[in-house]
Amino acid sequence: MVGDKIREAREKKGYSQEQLAELLGLSQSTVNKMENGKIRPNPRRVVEIAEALEADPQELLQDEEGHFVTIINNTENKASAQFLYSDRDDLTKELIKSKDAEIA
């Protein structure tokens, strides 16, 4: 879902996985795993990807039905969860909350 959107945006921009990886300071393998759903990027990473691809981060997080998805990874216990948001306001609030937590 999110990985497919990242791939579409990357291909639209004309970048290879290697080029995107270099822009993000990641390995090509990591980009490949994100695109194939093996790694779920956190909201901060989605924003970085969107900036590198000159895309709207909210579009990368929108599913086929128009819902917005954000992914929260908890690396301490390796749990991850997906949350669906029905509109941009809810998603924007969650992204701001995530950024605020990083700053604090």
N, C-alpha and C positions, 0 to 999 in steps of 0.2 A: 504494500500500500504506500507507505512513505518512501520506501526504496524505489518503487516504480516511478514515483513523482520526481525523485532526485535524478534517476536515469533520464527521464524525459527532458527535464530542464538542462541536464548536462549535454545531452545530444542536441537539443535545440540551440545551445550556445556553441556547439561544434567542438567541445572539449572531449578528450579521451579521459579514461579513468586516471591515467598517469598524470595528465595535466591538472585535473581537479585535485588529486592527491597532493601534488606539489604546492598548489595554492593554499591548501589547508594544513600543510605540514604533516600529512599522513602518508601511509603507504598505499600503493595501488590496491593491495590485498584488502585493506580496511575499507576503501571506497567500494570495492567489489562486494564485500560482505554486507555493507549498508544497503547497496542497491538490491541485493538478493534476500534481504530480510534476516540475515544471520546475526547482524548487529543492529541494534535500534539506537539511532542518534538521539541524544538528549536535546531539549529545546535550544540550549545555547549553541550546540553544534548545528542544528537545523538553520539557525540564524546565520551562522558563519558560512554554511553551504549556500544559502540563498544570496548572501552578499557576494560570494565568489562567482556565482552564476548570474548575478544581476536579476534575481527572481524575487517574488514576494514569498516570504517564509510561510505565510498563511496558505498560499496556494499549494506549497509542498505538503502541508498538513491536512488538506481537504480531501475527503474521500469521494467516491463516485456519487454518493447520495447528498453531497453538500454539507456533511457534518465535518467538523474539524477535530483532528486527532492530535494529541500531544502525548509524548512518551516520557515517562519518568523512570529512570534507572536507579536502582539502589545497589551500588557496587559492594557494599558491606556484606549483604547477605545474598547477593546475586539475583535478587527478585526484580522483576520489571512488570509494569502494568501499563495498559493503554486506557486513556480516558477519552470519551467522545464529547464534543461540545457542539451544540446545535447552532451556535452563531459565533460571529467574529468577536463580539464583546466578551463572551466567556473565555475564548481562547486568548485574547489579548490580555485579559486580567491574569490568566495563568502564566503567560510568558513574562509579564511584568513581575509577578510574584517570584518566579524562578530567578530572574535577574537580580531582584532585591536580595534574595537569599544568598546569591553568589557574592554580592557586594558586601554584605554584613559580615 
